[in-house]
């Protein structure tokens, strides 16, 4: 029982890290896009 709980906790932790990394990458890409595009002066 404890072994299954540790496996589930490990998988959940890994999934959390993957989601966090993807979000950080997306945020950085959006920031670079904003910084490198010309402003919309309408």
mmCIF file as gemmi writes it, N, C-alpha and C atoms, coordinates in Angstrom:
data_model
loop_
_atom_site.group_PDB
_atom_site.id
_atom_site.type_symbol
_atom_site.label_atom_id
_atom_site.label_alt_id
_atom_site.label_comp_id
_atom_site.label_asym_id
_atom_site.label_entity_id
_atom_site.label_seq_id
_atom_site.pdbx_PDB_ins_code
_atom_site.Cartn_x
_atom_site.Cartn_y
_atom_site.Cartn_z
_atom_site.occupancy
_atom_site.B_iso_or_equiv
_atom_site.pdbx_formal_charge
_atom_site.auth_seq_id
_atom_site.auth_asym_id
_atom_site.pdbx_PDB_model_num
ATOM 1 N N . UNK Axp A 1 ? 0.828 -1.197 0 1 0 ? 1 A 1
ATOM 2 C CA . UNK Axp A 1 ? 0 0 0 1 0 ? 1 A 1
ATOM 3 C C . UNK Axp A 1 ? 0.872 1.26 0 1 0 ? 1 A 1
ATOM 4 N N . UNK Axp A 2 ? 1.884 1.287 0.856 1 0 ? 2 A 1
ATOM 5 C CA . UNK Axp A 2 ? 2.767 2.456 0.929 1 0 ? 2 A 1
ATOM 6 C C . UNK Axp A 2 ? 3.541 2.635 -0.374 1 0 ? 2 A 1
ATOM 7 N N . UNK Axp A 3 ? 3.911 1.513 -0.984 1 0 ? 3 A 1
ATOM 8 C CA . UNK Axp A 3 ? 4.653 1.569 -2.242 1 0 ? 3 A 1
ATOM 9 C C . UNK Axp A 3 ? 3.801 2.227 -3.335 1 0 ? 3 A 1
ATOM 10 N N . UNK Axp A 4 ? 2.518 1.864 -3.413 1 0 ? 4 A 1
ATOM 11 C CA . UNK Axp A 4 ? 1.621 2.461 -4.402 1 0 ? 4 A 1
ATOM 12 C C . UNK Axp A 4 ? 1.45 3.946 -4.145 1 0 ? 4 A 1
ATOM 13 N N . UNK Axp A 5 ? 1.342 4.32 -2.877 1 0 ? 5 A 1
ATOM 14 C CA . UNK Axp A 5 ? 1.188 5.724 -2.518 1 0 ? 5 A 1
ATOM 15 C C . UNK Axp A 5 ? 2.422 6.525 -2.936 1 0 ? 5 A 1
ATOM 16 N N . UNK Axp A 6 ? 3.604 5.969 -2.726 1 0 ? 6 A 1
ATOM 17 C CA . UNK Axp A 6 ? 4.832 6.646 -3.135 1 0 ? 6 A 1
ATOM 18 C C . UNK Axp A 6 ? 4.914 6.785 -4.65 1 0 ? 6 A 1
ATOM 19 N N . UNK Axp A 7 ? 4.49 5.762 -5.364 1 0 ? 7 A 1
ATOM 20 C CA . UNK Axp A 7 ? 4.491 5.82 -6.833 1 0 ? 7 A 1
ATOM 21 C C . UNK Axp A 7 ? 3.531 6.907 -7.318 1 0 ? 7 A 1
ATOM 22 N N . UNK Axp A 8 ? 2.341 6.945 -6.747 1 0 ? 8 A 1
ATOM 23 C CA . UNK Axp A 8 ? 1.354 7.959 -7.13 1 0 ? 8 A 1
ATOM 24 C C . UNK Axp A 8 ? 1.887 9.356 -6.813 1 0 ? 8 A 1
ATOM 25 N N . UNK Axp A 9 ? 2.51 9.522 -5.652 1 0 ? 9 A 1
ATOM 26 C CA . UNK Axp A 9 ? 3.079 10.818 -5.282 1 0 ? 9 A 1
ATOM 27 C C . UNK Axp A 9 ? 4.205 11.212 -6.238 1 0 ? 9 A 1
ATOM 28 N N . UNK Axp A 10 ? 5.014 10.256 -6.635 1 0 ? 10 A 1
ATOM 29 C CA . UNK Axp A 10 ? 6.087 10.529 -7.585 1 0 ? 10 A 1
ATOM 30 C C . UNK Axp A 10 ? 5.562 10.942 -8.945 1 0 ? 10 A 1
ATOM 31 N N . UNK Axp A 11 ? 4.54 10.252 -9.414 1 0 ? 11 A 1
ATOM 32 C CA . UNK Axp A 11 ? 3.936 10.592 -10.71 1 0 ? 11 A 1
ATOM 33 C C . UNK Axp A 11 ? 3.285 11.972 -10.644 1 0 ? 11 A 1
ATOM 34 N N . UNK Axp A 12 ? 2.593 12.255 -9.554 1 0 ? 12 A 1
ATOM 35 C CA . UNK Axp A 12 ? 1.952 13.56 -9.391 1 0 ? 12 A 1
ATOM 36 C C . UNK Axp A 12 ? 3.006 14.671 -9.339 1 0 ? 12 A 1
ATOM 37 N N . UNK Axp A 13 ? 4.103 14.431 -8.639 1 0 ? 13 A 1
ATOM 38 C CA . UNK Axp A 13 ? 5.174 15.416 -8.577 1 0 ? 13 A 1
ATOM 39 C C . UNK Axp A 13 ? 5.798 15.661 -9.932 1 0 ? 13 A 1
ATOM 40 N N . UNK Axp A 14 ? 6.03 14.608 -10.679 1 0 ? 14 A 1
ATOM 41 C CA . UNK Axp A 14 ? 6.6 14.747 -12.019 1 0 ? 14 A 1
ATOM 42 C C . UNK Axp A 14 ? 5.648 15.506 -12.941 1 0 ? 14 A 1
ATOM 43 N N . UNK Axp A 15 ? 4.363 15.193 -12.861 1 0 ? 15 A 1
ATOM 44 C CA . UNK Axp A 15 ? 3.376 15.892 -13.686 1 0 ? 15 A 1
ATOM 45 C C . UNK Axp A 15 ? 3.345 17.378 -13.335 1 0 ? 15 A 1
ATOM 46 N N . UNK Axp A 16 ? 3.426 17.691 -12.045 1 0 ? 16 A 1
ATOM 47 C CA . UNK Axp A 16 ? 3.437 19.087 -11.608 1 0 ? 16 A 1
ATOM 48 C C . UNK Axp A 16 ? 4.642 19.822 -12.194 1 0 ? 16 A 1
ATOM 49 N N . UNK Axp A 17 ? 5.812 19.181 -12.151 1 0 ? 17 A 1
ATOM 50 C CA . UNK Axp A 17 ? 7.007 19.821 -12.684 1 0 ? 17 A 1
ATOM 51 C C . UNK Axp A 17 ? 6.905 20.045 -14.191 1 0 ? 17 A 1
ATOM 52 N N . UNK Axp A 18 ? 6.324 19.084 -14.899 1 0 ? 18 A 1
ATOM 53 C CA . UNK Axp A 18 ? 6.158 19.233 -16.349 1 0 ? 18 A 1
ATOM 54 C C . UNK Axp A 18 ? 5.214 20.39 -16.656 1 0 ? 18 A 1
ATOM 55 N N . UNK Axp A 19 ? 4.098 20.457 -15.951 1 0 ? 19 A 1
ATOM 56 C CA . UNK Axp A 19 ? 3.13 21.54 -16.175 1 0 ? 19 A 1
ATOM 57 C C . UNK Axp A 19 ? 3.763 22.897 -15.856 1 0 ? 19 A 1
ATOM 58 N N . UNK Axp A 20 ? 4.525 22.948 -14.77 1 0 ? 20 A 1
ATOM 59 C CA . UNK Axp A 20 ? 5.193 24.194 -14.38 1 0 ? 20 A 1
ATOM 60 C C . UNK Axp A 20 ? 6.189 24.623 -15.462 1 0 ? 20 A 1
ATOM 61 N N . UNK Axp A 21 ? 6.97 23.675 -15.98 1 0 ? 21 A 1
ATOM 62 C CA . UNK Axp A 21 ? 7.964 23.981 -17.001 1 0 ? 21 A 1
ATOM 63 C C . UNK Axp A 21 ? 7.297 24.47 -18.295 1 0 ? 21 A 1
ATOM 64 N N . UNK Axp A 22 ? 6.201 23.835 -18.681 1 0 ? 22 A 1
ATOM 65 C CA . UNK Axp A 22 ? 5.483 24.245 -19.894 1 0 ? 22 A 1
ATOM 66 C C . UNK Axp A 22 ? 4.918 25.65 -19.728 1 0 ? 22 A 1
ATOM 67 N N . UNK Axp A 23 ? 4.36 25.949 -18.561 1 0 ? 23 A 1
ATOM 68 C CA . UNK Axp A 23 ? 3.81 27.291 -18.311 1 0 ? 23 A 1
ATOM 69 C C . UNK Axp A 23 ? 4.909 28.342 -18.334 1 0 ? 23 A 1
ATOM 70 N N . UNK Axp A 24 ? 6.046 28.05 -17.709 1 0 ? 24 A 1
ATOM 71 C CA . UNK Axp A 24 ? 7.159 29.001 -17.72 1 0 ? 24 A 1
ATOM 72 C C . UNK Axp A 24 ? 7.642 29.243 -19.144 1 0 ? 24 A 1
ATOM 73 N N . UNK Axp A 25 ? 7.719 28.2 -19.93 1 0 ? 25 A 1
ATOM 74 C CA . UNK Axp A 25 ? 8.157 28.323 -21.314 1 0 ? 25 A 1
ATOM 75 C C . UNK Axp A 25 ? 7.169 29.171 -22.11 1 0 ? 25 A 1
ATOM 76 N N . UNK Axp A 26 ? 5.893 28.931 -21.885 1 0 ? 26 A 1
ATOM 77 C CA . UNK Axp A 26 ? 4.856 29.702 -22.574 1 0 ? 26 A 1
ATOM 78 C C . UNK Axp A 26 ? 4.909 31.168 -22.171 1 0 ? 26 A 1
ATOM 79 N N . UNK Axp A 27 ? 5.087 31.427 -20.885 1 0 ? 27 A 1
ATOM 80 C CA . UNK Axp A 27 ? 5.167 32.811 -20.405 1 0 ? 27 A 1
ATOM 81 C C . UNK Axp A 27 ? 6.38 33.522 -20.995 1 0 ? 27 A 1
ATOM 82 N N . UNK Axp A 28 ? 7.51 32.823 -21.056 1 0 ? 28 A 1
ATOM 83 C CA . UNK Axp A 28 ? 8.714 33.437 -21.605 1 0 ? 28 A 1
ATOM 84 C C . UNK Axp A 28 ? 8.555 33.71 -23.103 1 0 ? 28 A 1
ATOM 85 N N . UNK Axp A 29 ? 7.931 32.774 -23.802 1 0 ? 29 A 1
ATOM 86 C CA . UNK Axp A 29 ? 7.698 32.971 -25.241 1 0 ? 29 A 1
ATOM 87 C C . UNK Axp A 29 ? 6.792 34.175 -25.482 1 0 ? 29 A 1
ATOM 88 N N . UNK Axp A 30 ? 5.759 34.324 -24.654 1 0 ? 30 A 1
ATOM 89 C CA . UNK Axp A 30 ? 4.853 35.466 -24.787 1 0 ? 30 A 1
ATOM 90 C C . UNK Axp A 30 ? 5.583 36.78 -24.484 1 0 ? 30 A 1
ATOM 91 N N . UNK Axp A 31 ? 6.455 36.755 -23.487 1 0 ? 31 A 1
ATOM 92 C CA . UNK Axp A 31 ? 7.223 37.95 -23.151 1 0 ? 31 A 1
ATOM 93 C C . UNK Axp A 31 ? 8.148 38.338 -24.287 1 0 ? 31 A 1
ATOM 94 N N . UNK Axp A 32 ? 8.844 37.351 -24.882 1 0 ? 32 A 1
ATOM 95 C CA . UNK Axp A 32 ? 9.725 37.639 -26.011 1 0 ? 32 A 1
ATOM 96 C C . UNK Axp A 32 ? 8.914 38.162 -27.197 1 0 ? 32 A 1
ATOM 97 N N . UNK Axp A 33 ? 7.747 37.603 -27.418 1 0 ? 33 A 1
ATOM 98 C CA . UNK Axp A 33 ? 6.904 38.068 -28.522 1 0 ? 33 A 1
ATOM 99 C C . UNK Axp A 33 ? 6.521 39.528 -28.311 1 0 ? 33 A 1
ATOM 100 N N . UNK Axp A 34 ? 6.147 39.856 -27.084 1 0 ? 34 A 1
ATOM 101 C CA . UNK Axp A 34 ? 5.763 41.228 -26.767 1 0 ? 34 A 1
ATOM 102 C C . UNK Axp A 34 ? 6.956 42.173 -26.913 1 0 ? 34 A 1
ATOM 103 N N . UNK Axp A 35 ? 8.13 41.719 -26.504 1 0 ? 35 A 1
ATOM 104 C CA . UNK Axp A 35 ? 9.307 42.572 -26.529 1 0 ? 35 A 1
ATOM 105 C C . UNK Axp A 35 ? 9.859 42.771 -27.944 1 0 ? 35 A 1
ATOM 106 N N . UNK Axp A 36 ? 9.608 41.833 -28.839 1 0 ? 36 A 1
ATOM 107 C CA . UNK Axp A 36 ? 10.232 41.922 -30.162 1 0 ? 36 A 1
ATOM 108 C C . UNK Axp A 36 ? 9.271 42.343 -31.264 1 0 ? 36 A 1
ATOM 109 N N . UNK Axp A 37 ? 8.006 42.544 -30.949 1 0 ? 37 A 1
ATOM 110 C CA . UNK Axp A 37 ? 7.077 43.012 -31.984 1 0 ? 37 A 1
ATOM 111 C C . UNK Axp A 37 ? 6.898 44.525 -31.832 1 0 ? 37 A 1
ATOM 112 N N . UNK Axp A 38 ? 6.63 45.15 -32.964 1 0 ? 38 A 1
ATOM 113 C CA . UNK Axp A 38 ? 6.43 46.605 -32.91 1 0 ? 38 A 1
ATOM 114 C C . UNK Axp A 38 ? 5.106 46.915 -32.223 1 0 ? 38 A 1
ATOM 115 N N . UNK Axp A 39 ? 5.044 48.026 -31.522 1 0 ? 39 A 1
ATOM 116 C CA . UNK Axp A 39 ? 3.798 48.347 -30.81 1 0 ? 39 A 1
ATOM 117 C C . UNK Axp A 39 ? 2.671 48.689 -31.778 1 0 ? 39 A 1
ATOM 118 N N . UNK Axp A 40 ? 1.478 48.396 -31.367 1 0 ? 40 A 1
ATOM 119 C CA . UNK Axp A 40 ? 0.293 48.686 -32.156 1 0 ? 40 A 1
ATOM 120 C C . UNK Axp A 40 ? -0.165 50.106 -31.804 1 0 ? 40 A 1
ATOM 121 N N . UNK Axp A 41 ? 0.095 51.055 -32.678 1 0 ? 41 A 1
ATOM 122 C CA . UNK Axp A 41 ? -0.175 52.468 -32.365 1 0 ? 41 A 1
ATOM 123 C C . UNK Axp A 41 ? -1.446 52.966 -33.041 1 0 ? 41 A 1
ATOM 124 N N . UNK Axp A 42 ? -2.498 52.198 -32.955 1 0 ? 42 A 1
ATOM 125 C CA . UNK Axp A 42 ? -3.754 52.642 -33.582 1 0 ? 42 A 1
ATOM 126 C C . UNK Axp A 42 ? -4.472 53.632 -32.724 1 0 ? 42 A 1
